[in-house]
Amino acid sequence: MLEAARRDLEMGLSEKAASAAYFAAEAALNSVSVERQGSVPVGFRSRLRLVERWFGAKARGRYALLHHLRVRADHGRAKLPRKEAREALELAEEIVSLFLGSRRE
C-alpha cells in the first residue's frame, strides 16, 4: 500500500495517495494487533488507544494526524494539496516502520 501511495503521489493523485498511506499504517497496526492480542481493533478510537499503549503518546499523535489527512482526502470538499499528501506518505512510512519493527521475529 505504501508503494501504491508513492505512485499515486507521483501521478498527482493527492487524495488517493493520502488515503493509501493511512490504510498502509492501519494494515500494519492490524498485523501487530493480531500478533499481540489475537484480534483486529474495530474503529479508529480503538486503534488510537492501542497505538498509545504500545508506542506512546508521540506515535498516537502522528497516527491521529495521518488519520485526519486521510479523512480530509476522502471526505473533504477541497482538493488535498500535494504537500499534505506528501506529509501523509512520510508519516505513514515512519509509522509502518515503527509498527512492523516492533513485531516478534
Phi, psi and omega in degrees: 000326177296320179296320177298319179297320178298313180297317179301317180296317178299327182274001179083016180265075188300314182297315180297320180296313181295321179294313179298323179299313179299314184292336172294316179294319178298317179297320178296317178296318178300320179298314179296319181297317178298318179296317186277324186228003174077012180208164178261133177294145179254120176091155183296316182298322177296317178297317181299318178297318179295318179301314180295317181297316186270332188234353176098172185294323180297314179297322178300314180297320180290321178295319178297319178296317178300317178298317179300316178296322178296316180298317177298320181294317185276332188232359182288158181273339181250156177297137177285125180298147179305322180302319181286326175295320177296319177299318179299316179297316180296318176299314181298319179299316178296314184293315179300317178299316178298310183297309185288334175291343181272352184291147177287142178274000000 
